[in-house]
């Protein structure tokens, strides 16, 4: 049975840095399996920190490229940036509706009591619910109108 090779923290760190943090590439450089690299990282606080730093550096590089595209007017990049970094200004794919003071929306349906209603009473309840939904949508639309600064509320 072949003896397993042991790698130093410095060897694994160098391989990870050389490969941009891709474990399979680092493993190929060292002549071992990716799981060996993962095991080394899991056992070493220093390698865990290095792995995190490599990932953060890659994210910084990607964000830098994204900003370059935004500055060049790339529409897809602008939309992506607004959807991911400007949610607080109203650039979101979905709207979330909340109850009073940001709490949950309270709704209840008592099926048995609906069965006891006449058709006209059910229609009136449905109409009232539709009016409440429309009022909620109108409030959302008002919230999305630009304020004095030109930003969405």
PyMOL commands that set and color helices and strands:
alter all, ss='L'
color gray80, all
select helices_A, chain A and resi 9-18+23-30+34-43+45-71+75-85+87-89+100-102+111-115+119-143
alter helices_A, ss='H'
color red, helices_A
deselect
rebuild
show_as cartoon
